[in-house]
Amino acid sequence: MWELAENKSTPIYQQIIEQIITYIQEGTLKPGDKLPAERKLAEHYQVNRSTVVHALDELVSLGWILRRQGSGTVVNEGNWGRSTTPRVDWRRLFTQESHPKESFLEKIHPLLSDPEAIDLYSGDLPLNLIPDFRFPSYTWEELLLEEQKQSPLGYRPLQQIICKRIKLEQKIDVSANQVLITSGAQQAMFLLLQVMLQSGDSVAIEDPSFLYSLPIFASAGVKLYGVEMDQEGMRIDKLEQLILTKKIKLIILNPTFQNPTGTTMSENRRKELIALSHNYQIPIVEDEVFSEMNFIDLPPSLKELAPHQVIHLGSLSKLLGSSIKIGWVVADQDLIQRLSEAKQMMDFSISIFPQVIAHTALTDAHFEKNQEALVATLKQKAHDFAAASDQIADDWAISKIDGGIYVYLTWKHQRLTRKDWEIFLREKIAIAPAFLFSNDTMAMRVNYTRLTKKTQKQFFDQLKRISRELRRS
Protein backbone atom coordinates (compact mmCIF):
# COMPACT_ATOMS: atom_id res chain seq x y z
CA MET A 1 0.00 0.00 0.00
CA TRP A 2 2.71 2.49 0.97
CA GLU A 3 4.73 2.29 -2.25
CA LEU A 4 5.32 4.85 -4.98
CA ALA A 5 5.37 4.24 -8.72
CA GLU A 6 8.45 5.50 -10.49
CA ASN A 7 7.83 9.13 -11.35
CA LYS A 8 11.03 11.10 -11.65
CA SER A 9 9.33 14.31 -12.84
CA THR A 10 7.34 14.85 -9.61
CA PRO A 11 9.01 15.49 -6.23
CA ILE A 12 8.69 12.51 -3.88
CA TYR A 13 6.90 14.51 -1.17
CA GLN A 14 4.31 15.55 -3.79
CA GLN A 15 3.86 11.91 -4.84
CA ILE A 16 3.23 10.97 -1.19
CA ILE A 17 0.64 13.76 -0.89
CA GLU A 18 -1.16 12.66 -4.06
CA GLN A 19 -1.16 9.00 -3.01
CA ILE A 20 -2.65 9.67 0.43
CA ILE A 21 -5.29 11.97 -1.07
CA THR A 22 -6.18 9.26 -3.62
CA TYR A 23 -6.52 6.68 -0.84
CA ILE A 24 -8.89 9.04 1.02
CA GLN A 25 -10.95 9.81 -2.08
CA GLU A 26 -11.24 6.13 -3.05
CA GLY A 27 -12.16 5.06 0.49
CA THR A 28 -9.00 3.01 1.13
CA LEU A 29 -8.43 5.43 4.01
CA LYS A 30 -11.63 6.35 5.83
CA PRO A 31 -12.43 9.33 8.11
CA GLY A 32 -10.75 8.76 11.47
CA ASP A 33 -8.30 6.11 10.15
CA LYS A 34 -4.84 6.36 11.67
CA LEU A 35 -1.80 6.69 9.40
CA PRO A 36 1.46 4.84 10.18
CA ALA A 37 4.01 6.74 12.28
CA GLU A 38 6.36 9.10 10.41
CA ARG A 39 9.33 6.77 10.90
CA LYS A 40 7.32 3.79 9.63
CA LEU A 41 6.13 5.73 6.56
CA ALA A 42 9.71 6.77 5.80
CA GLU A 43 10.73 3.11 5.89
CA HIS A 44 7.83 2.08 3.63
CA TYR A 45 8.59 4.82 1.10
CA GLN A 46 12.38 4.41 1.50
CA VAL A 47 12.90 8.14 1.99
CA ASN A 48 14.20 10.43 4.69
CA ARG A 49 11.83 11.14 7.56
CA SER A 50 11.98 14.88 6.70
CA THR A 51 10.37 14.12 3.30
CA VAL A 52 7.46 12.39 5.01
CA VAL A 53 7.13 15.24 7.55
CA HIS A 54 7.01 17.76 4.65
CA ALA A 55 4.25 15.78 2.91
CA LEU A 56 2.20 15.39 6.10
CA ASP A 57 2.56 19.11 6.92
CA GLU A 58 1.11 19.96 3.51
CA LEU A 59 -1.76 17.49 3.98
CA VAL A 60 -2.55 19.06 7.37
CA SER A 61 -2.57 22.56 5.86
CA LEU A 62 -4.88 21.37 3.06
CA GLY A 63 -7.29 19.86 5.59
CA TRP A 64 -6.97 16.19 4.56
CA ILE A 65 -5.44 14.91 7.80
CA LEU A 66 -5.17 15.92 11.46
CA ARG A 67 -2.30 15.52 13.89
CA ARG A 68 -3.31 14.85 17.48
CA GLN A 69 -0.87 14.85 20.38
CA GLY A 70 -0.60 11.32 21.72
CA SER A 71 -2.92 9.91 19.02
CA GLY A 72 -0.78 10.25 15.92
CA THR A 73 -1.98 11.28 12.46
CA VAL A 74 -5.57 10.56 11.40
CA VAL A 75 -7.71 11.17 8.32
CA ASN A 76 -9.91 14.23 8.70
CA GLU A 77 -13.66 13.69 8.50
CA GLY A 78 -14.30 15.04 5.03
CA ASN A 79 -12.62 16.91 2.23
CA TRP A 80 -11.49 20.49 1.65
CA GLY A 81 -12.33 22.91 4.39
CA ARG A 82 -13.40 20.39 7.00
CA SER A 83 -10.33 20.70 9.20
CA THR A 84 -11.64 23.54 11.31
CA THR A 85 -14.89 24.59 12.96
CA PRO A 86 -16.43 28.04 12.48
CA ARG A 87 -14.49 30.41 14.65
CA VAL A 88 -14.34 33.97 15.85
CA ASP A 89 -10.94 35.11 17.06
CA TRP A 90 -12.16 37.43 19.83
CA ARG A 91 -8.71 38.51 20.99
CA ARG A 92 -7.78 39.66 17.50
CA LEU A 93 -11.22 41.16 16.95
CA PHE A 94 -10.89 43.43 19.99
CA THR A 95 -7.31 44.49 19.26
CA GLN A 96 -7.22 44.89 15.46
CA GLU A 97 -7.71 48.25 13.78
CA SER A 98 -10.99 48.73 11.97
CA HIS A 99 -10.89 48.27 8.21
CA PRO A 100 -9.49 51.53 6.82
CA LYS A 101 -11.98 53.62 4.89
CA GLU A 102 -11.26 54.46 1.28
CA SER A 103 -11.34 58.26 1.00
CA PHE A 104 -12.43 58.15 -2.65
CA LEU A 105 -15.50 56.10 -1.72
CA GLU A 106 -16.39 58.53 1.05
CA LYS A 107 -16.40 61.30 -1.55
CA ILE A 108 -18.30 59.30 -4.18
CA HIS A 109 -21.27 58.24 -2.04
CA PRO A 110 -22.91 61.71 -1.97
CA LEU A 111 -22.93 61.66 -5.79
CA LEU A 112 -25.03 58.50 -5.85
CA SER A 113 -28.02 60.43 -4.49
CA ASP A 114 -27.38 63.60 -6.51
CA PRO A 115 -29.93 63.84 -9.36
CA GLU A 116 -27.48 65.92 -11.42
CA ALA A 117 -24.72 63.31 -11.21
CA ILE A 118 -24.14 60.39 -13.60
CA ASP A 119 -23.92 57.18 -11.60
CA LEU A 120 -21.69 54.69 -13.44
CA TYR A 121 -20.26 53.34 -10.19
CA SER A 122 -23.17 51.33 -8.76
CA GLY A 123 -23.11 47.59 -9.40
CA ASP A 124 -26.80 47.22 -10.23
CA LEU A 125 -28.96 47.42 -13.30
CA PRO A 126 -31.10 50.57 -13.44
CA LEU A 127 -34.59 49.92 -12.12
CA ASN A 128 -36.21 50.22 -15.54
CA LEU A 129 -34.17 47.28 -16.85
CA ILE A 130 -34.82 44.81 -14.03
CA PRO A 131 -37.11 42.08 -15.42
CA ASP A 132 -40.68 42.32 -14.17
CA PHE A 133 -42.82 39.42 -13.01
CA ARG A 134 -46.12 38.94 -11.22
CA PHE A 135 -45.81 38.13 -7.55
CA PRO A 136 -48.83 36.22 -6.18
CA SER A 137 -50.50 37.56 -3.08
CA TYR A 138 -49.80 35.58 0.08
CA THR A 139 -51.67 35.64 3.36
CA TRP A 140 -49.64 35.49 6.55
CA GLU A 141 -50.91 31.94 7.07
CA GLU A 142 -49.74 30.91 3.59
CA LEU A 143 -46.28 32.32 4.23
CA LEU A 144 -46.10 30.33 7.47
CA LEU A 145 -46.96 27.22 5.46
CA GLU A 146 -44.15 28.04 3.04
CA GLU A 147 -41.85 28.39 6.07
CA GLN A 148 -42.40 24.68 6.72
CA LYS A 149 -40.64 23.96 3.41
CA GLN A 150 -37.48 25.52 4.82
CA SER A 151 -34.57 23.21 5.67
CA PRO A 152 -31.17 24.09 7.21
CA LEU A 153 -29.93 24.45 3.62
CA GLY A 154 -32.70 26.81 2.53
CA TYR A 155 -36.18 26.92 0.97
CA ARG A 156 -36.52 23.52 -0.69
CA PRO A 157 -38.53 24.65 -3.78
CA LEU A 158 -35.83 27.27 -4.48
CA GLN A 159 -33.07 24.67 -4.08
CA GLN A 160 -34.86 22.41 -6.54
CA ILE A 161 -35.28 25.07 -9.22
CA ILE A 162 -31.60 26.03 -8.86
CA CYS A 163 -30.67 22.35 -9.36
CA LYS A 164 -32.78 22.25 -12.53
CA ARG A 165 -31.21 25.43 -13.91
CA ILE A 166 -27.69 24.18 -13.16
CA LYS A 167 -28.42 20.93 -15.00
CA LEU A 168 -29.84 22.85 -17.96
CA GLU A 169 -27.11 25.50 -18.14
CA GLN A 170 -24.01 23.63 -16.93
CA LYS A 171 -24.98 20.06 -17.84
CA ILE A 172 -24.19 18.65 -14.40
CA ASP A 173 -26.47 16.82 -12.00
CA VAL A 174 -26.72 18.53 -8.63
CA SER A 175 -28.92 17.35 -5.77
CA ALA A 176 -30.59 19.64 -3.22
CA ASN A 177 -28.13 18.57 -0.50
CA GLN A 178 -25.36 20.11 -2.60
CA VAL A 179 -26.98 23.58 -2.64
CA LEU A 180 -26.91 26.04 0.26
CA ILE A 181 -29.06 29.18 -0.02
CA THR A 182 -27.37 32.30 1.35
CA SER A 183 -28.17 35.96 1.76
CA GLY A 184 -26.23 36.95 -1.36
CA ALA A 185 -22.85 35.86 -2.74
CA GLN A 186 -20.88 37.84 -0.14
CA GLN A 187 -22.39 35.85 2.74
CA ALA A 188 -21.48 32.69 0.86
CA MET A 189 -17.90 33.95 0.54
CA PHE A 190 -17.76 34.81 4.24
CA LEU A 191 -18.92 31.32 5.22
CA LEU A 192 -16.30 29.74 2.96
CA LEU A 193 -13.55 31.78 4.59
CA GLN A 194 -14.70 30.78 8.07
CA VAL A 195 -14.95 27.08 7.28
CA MET A 196 -12.07 26.54 4.85
CA LEU A 197 -9.34 28.88 6.09
CA GLN A 198 -7.55 29.98 9.23
CA SER A 199 -6.15 33.38 10.13
CA GLY A 200 -2.87 33.87 8.27
CA ASP A 201 -3.82 31.69 5.28
CA SER A 202 -3.27 32.95 1.75
CA VAL A 203 -5.78 33.24 -1.12
CA ALA A 204 -5.11 33.90 -4.81
CA ILE A 205 -7.48 36.22 -6.66
CA GLU A 206 -7.42 38.00 -10.01
CA ASP A 207 -5.61 41.34 -10.30
CA PRO A 208 -7.62 43.53 -10.56
CA SER A 209 -10.59 42.08 -8.66
CA PHE A 210 -13.64 43.37 -6.78
CA LEU A 211 -12.59 41.01 -3.96
CA TYR A 212 -9.65 43.34 -3.28
CA SER A 213 -11.97 45.87 -1.64
CA LEU A 214 -14.09 43.50 0.46
CA PRO A 215 -13.43 43.80 4.22
CA ILE A 216 -14.33 40.14 4.91
CA PHE A 217 -10.79 38.96 4.09
CA ALA A 218 -9.08 41.37 6.48
CA SER A 219 -11.64 40.53 9.16
CA ALA A 220 -10.80 36.83 8.79
CA GLY A 221 -7.06 37.54 8.82
CA VAL A 222 -6.73 36.12 5.30
CA LYS A 223 -3.98 37.39 2.98
CA LEU A 224 -4.93 38.21 -0.61
CA TYR A 225 -2.47 37.83 -3.48
CA GLY A 226 -3.38 39.17 -6.91
CA VAL A 227 -2.59 37.19 -10.06
CA GLU A 228 -1.88 39.13 -13.24
CA MET A 229 -4.43 38.75 -16.04
CA ASP A 230 -4.23 38.87 -19.82
CA GLN A 231 -6.89 38.64 -22.56
CA GLU A 232 -7.63 35.00 -21.64
CA GLY A 233 -8.00 35.61 -17.92
CA MET A 234 -5.84 34.77 -14.90
CA ARG A 235 -2.28 33.84 -15.94
CA ILE A 236 -1.54 30.29 -14.86
CA ASP A 237 2.25 30.73 -14.79
CA LYS A 238 1.90 33.65 -12.37
CA LEU A 239 -0.56 31.68 -10.25
CA GLU A 240 1.84 28.76 -9.97
CA GLN A 241 4.61 31.09 -8.81
CA LEU A 242 2.33 32.32 -6.04
CA ILE A 243 1.34 28.79 -5.05
CA LEU A 244 5.01 27.88 -4.65
CA THR A 245 6.07 31.02 -2.79
CA LYS A 246 3.00 32.00 -0.73
CA LYS A 247 1.43 28.61 0.14
CA ILE A 248 -1.90 29.50 -1.46
CA LYS A 249 -4.79 27.60 0.16
CA LEU A 250 -7.68 28.77 -2.04
CA ILE A 251 -8.19 30.25 -5.52
CA ILE A 252 -11.17 32.60 -5.89
CA LEU A 253 -12.07 34.08 -9.25
CA ASN A 254 -14.85 35.55 -11.35
CA PRO A 255 -14.13 33.92 -14.74
CA THR A 256 -17.13 35.14 -16.74
CA PHE A 257 -17.45 38.91 -17.44
CA GLN A 258 -14.99 39.52 -14.63
CA ASN A 259 -15.52 42.39 -12.23
CA PRO A 260 -14.06 44.95 -12.99
CA THR A 261 -12.44 44.20 -16.37
CA GLY A 262 -15.31 42.38 -18.12
CA THR A 263 -12.85 39.69 -19.28
CA THR A 264 -14.09 36.13 -19.86
CA MET A 265 -11.58 33.36 -19.23
CA SER A 266 -11.02 31.18 -22.31
CA GLU A 267 -11.90 27.49 -22.24
CA ASN A 268 -8.25 26.50 -22.67
CA ARG A 269 -7.21 28.72 -19.76
CA ARG A 270 -9.99 27.23 -17.61
CA LYS A 271 -8.66 23.75 -18.29
CA GLU A 272 -5.11 24.85 -17.43
CA LEU A 273 -6.38 26.34 -14.16
CA ILE A 274 -8.17 23.14 -13.23
CA ALA A 275 -5.11 21.04 -14.04
CA LEU A 276 -2.93 23.28 -11.84
CA SER A 277 -5.49 23.19 -9.06
CA HIS A 278 -5.60 19.39 -9.23
CA ASN A 279 -1.81 19.11 -9.23
CA TYR A 280 -1.46 21.17 -6.04
CA GLN A 281 -4.79 20.04 -4.52
CA ILE A 282 -6.07 23.60 -4.09
CA PRO A 283 -9.84 24.14 -4.33
CA ILE A 284 -11.31 26.76 -6.67
CA VAL A 285 -14.19 29.09 -5.81
CA GLU A 286 -16.00 30.22 -8.97
CA ASP A 287 -18.11 33.36 -8.64
CA GLU A 288 -20.61 33.27 -11.54
CA VAL A 289 -23.03 36.15 -11.01
CA PHE A 290 -22.94 37.61 -14.55
CA SER A 291 -23.15 34.51 -16.75
CA GLU A 292 -26.86 34.97 -17.57
CA MET A 293 -26.16 38.38 -19.12
CA ASN A 294 -24.20 37.08 -22.10
CA PHE A 295 -24.11 38.09 -25.76
CA ILE A 296 -21.78 35.26 -26.85
CA ASP A 297 -21.47 31.49 -26.56
CA LEU A 298 -19.76 31.02 -23.22
CA PRO A 299 -17.11 28.40 -22.47
CA PRO A 300 -18.10 25.70 -19.97
CA SER A 301 -18.12 26.85 -16.36
CA LEU A 302 -15.29 25.68 -14.12
CA LYS A 303 -17.88 23.70 -12.16
CA GLU A 304 -18.94 21.90 -15.32
CA LEU A 305 -15.33 21.05 -16.17
CA ALA A 306 -14.49 19.84 -12.63
CA PRO A 307 -17.65 19.25 -10.56
CA HIS A 308 -15.88 17.99 -7.41
CA GLN A 309 -12.95 20.38 -7.56
CA VAL A 310 -14.86 23.63 -7.93
CA ILE A 311 -17.13 25.45 -5.47
CA HIS A 312 -19.72 27.42 -7.44
CA LEU A 313 -21.31 30.68 -6.24
CA GLY A 314 -24.44 32.09 -7.84
CA SER A 315 -26.71 35.04 -7.14
CA LEU A 316 -29.84 36.79 -8.34
CA SER A 317 -28.77 40.23 -7.15
CA LYS A 318 -27.36 41.35 -10.53
CA LEU A 319 -30.43 40.17 -12.42
CA LEU A 320 -33.18 41.19 -9.99
CA GLY A 321 -31.49 44.00 -8.07
CA SER A 322 -29.48 44.09 -4.86
CA SER A 323 -32.64 44.26 -2.73
CA ILE A 324 -33.20 40.56 -3.53
CA LYS A 325 -30.27 39.29 -1.49
CA ILE A 326 -30.38 35.67 -2.52
CA GLY A 327 -27.30 33.67 -3.44
CA TRP A 328 -26.21 30.06 -3.29
CA VAL A 329 -23.21 27.79 -2.93
CA VAL A 330 -22.96 24.58 -4.96
CA ALA A 331 -20.40 22.08 -3.68
CA ASP A 332 -20.02 18.49 -2.55
CA GLN A 333 -22.37 17.47 0.23
CA ASP A 334 -19.72 17.32 2.98
CA LEU A 335 -18.68 20.93 2.48
CA ILE A 336 -22.29 22.12 2.14
CA GLN A 337 -23.07 20.48 5.47
CA ARG A 338 -20.14 22.24 7.14
CA LEU A 339 -21.19 25.58 5.65
CA SER A 340 -24.75 25.02 6.84
CA GLU A 341 -23.52 24.27 10.38
CA ALA A 342 -21.44 27.45 10.33
CA LYS A 343 -24.40 29.45 9.04
CA GLN A 344 -26.60 28.16 11.87
CA MET A 345 -23.96 28.76 14.54
CA MET A 346 -23.58 32.35 13.38
CA ASP A 347 -27.37 32.74 13.21
CA PHE A 348 -27.20 33.76 9.54
CA SER A 349 -30.82 32.77 8.98
CA ILE A 350 -32.60 33.95 5.82
CA SER A 351 -36.20 35.10 5.84
CA ILE A 352 -38.56 32.94 3.85
CA PHE A 353 -39.91 36.01 2.03
CA PRO A 354 -36.96 36.82 -0.34
CA GLN A 355 -36.56 33.10 -1.04
CA VAL A 356 -40.20 32.84 -2.08
CA ILE A 357 -39.74 35.93 -4.28
CA ALA A 358 -36.64 34.38 -5.88
CA HIS A 359 -38.47 31.11 -6.50
CA THR A 360 -41.47 32.96 -7.96
CA ALA A 361 -39.17 34.89 -10.31
CA LEU A 362 -37.30 31.81 -11.53
CA THR A 363 -40.51 29.84 -12.14
CA ASP A 364 -42.47 32.71 -13.68
CA ALA A 365 -43.79 31.76 -17.14
CA HIS A 366 -42.32 34.96 -18.63
CA PHE A 367 -38.95 34.82 -16.87
CA GLU A 368 -36.99 33.42 -19.83
CA LYS A 369 -38.67 35.82 -22.26
CA ASN A 370 -37.97 38.79 -19.96
CA GLN A 371 -34.35 37.70 -19.57
CA GLU A 372 -33.94 37.46 -23.35
CA ALA A 373 -35.39 40.98 -23.68
CA LEU A 374 -32.96 42.24 -21.03
CA VAL A 375 -29.98 40.67 -22.82
CA ALA A 376 -31.11 42.22 -26.11
CA THR A 377 -31.35 45.64 -24.43
CA LEU A 378 -27.91 45.28 -22.83
CA LYS A 379 -26.42 44.19 -26.15
CA GLN A 380 -27.77 47.34 -27.81
CA LYS A 381 -26.46 49.51 -24.96
CA ALA A 382 -23.04 47.84 -25.31
CA HIS A 383 -23.07 48.49 -29.07
CA ASP A 384 -24.01 52.14 -28.54
CA PHE A 385 -21.28 52.59 -25.93
CA ALA A 386 -18.64 51.01 -28.17
CA ALA A 387 -19.66 53.22 -31.11
CA ALA A 388 -19.58 56.38 -28.98
CA SER A 389 -16.21 55.45 -27.47
CA ASP A 390 -14.49 56.01 -30.84
CA GLN A 391 -14.36 59.70 -29.98
CA ILE A 392 -12.09 59.08 -26.96
CA ALA A 393 -10.09 56.16 -28.46
CA ASP A 394 -6.88 58.25 -28.67
CA ASP A 395 -6.86 58.57 -24.89
CA TRP A 396 -8.56 55.43 -23.59
CA ALA A 397 -8.34 51.71 -24.42
CA ILE A 398 -11.86 50.26 -24.17
CA SER A 399 -12.47 46.63 -23.23
CA LYS A 400 -14.79 44.58 -25.45
CA ILE A 401 -18.27 44.11 -23.98
CA ASP A 402 -19.47 40.53 -24.51
CA GLY A 403 -21.88 40.53 -21.59
CA GLY A 404 -22.22 41.53 -17.96
CA ILE A 405 -22.66 45.14 -16.87
CA TYR A 406 -19.13 46.57 -16.86
CA VAL A 407 -16.68 48.04 -19.33
CA TYR A 408 -13.05 48.85 -18.44
CA LEU A 409 -11.37 52.00 -19.73
CA THR A 410 -7.56 52.24 -19.50
CA TRP A 411 -5.69 55.56 -19.80
CA LYS A 412 -3.09 55.49 -22.61
CA HIS A 413 -0.76 58.29 -21.55
CA GLN A 414 1.27 59.34 -18.51
CA ARG A 415 0.90 57.62 -15.16
CA LEU A 416 -2.10 58.88 -13.22
CA THR A 417 -2.27 59.40 -9.48
CA ARG A 418 -5.19 58.84 -7.14
CA LYS A 419 -5.65 62.60 -6.97
CA ASP A 420 -6.13 62.80 -10.75
CA TRP A 421 -9.30 60.72 -10.45
CA GLU A 422 -10.94 63.35 -8.28
CA ILE A 423 -11.57 65.30 -11.50
CA PHE A 424 -14.46 62.89 -12.12
CA LEU A 425 -15.93 63.72 -8.72
CA ARG A 426 -15.75 67.42 -9.51
CA GLU A 427 -17.55 66.76 -12.81
CA LYS A 428 -20.21 64.77 -10.93
CA ILE A 429 -19.41 61.49 -12.64
CA ALA A 430 -19.35 58.49 -10.33
CA ILE A 431 -16.94 55.84 -11.67
CA ALA A 432 -14.80 53.17 -10.01
CA PRO A 433 -11.05 53.77 -10.46
CA ALA A 434 -8.76 50.74 -10.74
CA PHE A 435 -7.17 51.41 -7.34
CA LEU A 436 -10.39 50.20 -5.72
CA PHE A 437 -9.59 46.76 -7.16
CA SER A 438 -5.78 46.61 -7.19
CA ASN A 439 -2.69 48.79 -6.81
CA ASP A 440 -3.16 50.14 -10.35
CA THR A 441 -4.17 53.76 -10.99
CA MET A 442 -4.50 53.75 -14.79
CA ALA A 443 -8.03 52.49 -15.46
CA MET A 444 -11.67 52.77 -14.43
CA ARG A 445 -14.71 50.54 -14.32
CA VAL A 446 -17.92 51.92 -15.83
CA ASN A 447 -21.40 50.40 -15.51
CA TYR A 448 -22.50 51.10 -19.08
CA THR A 449 -26.04 49.76 -18.44
CA ARG A 450 -26.94 52.86 -16.44
CA LEU A 451 -26.46 55.22 -19.39
CA THR A 452 -29.41 56.58 -21.33
CA LYS A 453 -28.98 58.20 -24.75
CA LYS A 454 -28.95 61.60 -23.06
CA THR A 455 -26.51 60.74 -20.26
CA GLN A 456 -24.26 58.81 -22.66
CA LYS A 457 -23.72 61.93 -24.77
CA GLN A 458 -23.17 63.96 -21.61
CA PHE A 459 -20.68 61.39 -20.28
CA PHE A 460 -18.55 61.32 -23.42
CA ASP A 461 -18.60 65.13 -23.77
CA GLN A 462 -17.36 65.44 -20.19
CA LEU A 463 -14.85 62.61 -20.65
CA LYS A 464 -13.30 64.45 -23.61
CA ARG A 465 -12.86 67.57 -21.45
CA ILE A 466 -11.46 65.50 -18.57
CA SER A 467 -9.03 63.77 -20.94
CA ARG A 468 -7.68 67.11 -22.18
CA GLU A 469 -7.18 68.22 -18.58
CA LEU A 470 -5.43 64.96 -17.69
CA ARG A 471 -3.06 65.26 -20.65
CA ARG A 472 -2.03 68.74 -19.48
CA SER A 473 -1.43 67.67 -15.88
Buried (B, 14 or more C-beta within 10 A) or exposed (E): EBEBEEEEEEEBBBBBBBBBBEBBEEEEBEBEEEBBEBEEBBBBBEBEBEBBBBBBBBBBBBBBBBBEEEEEBBBBEBBBBBBBEBEEBEEEEEEEEEEEEEEBEEBBEEBEEEEEBBBBBBBBBBEEBBBEBEEEEBEEEEEEEBBEBBEEBBBBBBBBBBBEBBEEBBEBEBEBBBBBBBBBBBBBBBBBBBBBBBEEBBBBBBBBBBBBBBEBBBBBBBBBBBBBBEEBBBBBEBBBBBBEEBBBBBBBBBBBBBBBBBBBBBEEBBBBBBEBBEEBBBBBBBBBBBBBBBBEEBBBBBBBBBBEBBBBBBBBBBBBBBEBBBBBBBBBBBBBBBBBBBBEEBEBEBBBEBBBBBBBBBBBEEBEEBBEEBBEBBBEBBEBBBEBBEEBEEBBEBBEBBBBBBBBBBBBEEEBEEEBBBBBBEBBBBBBBBBBBBEBBBBBBBBBBBBEEEBBEBBBEBBEEBBEEBEEE
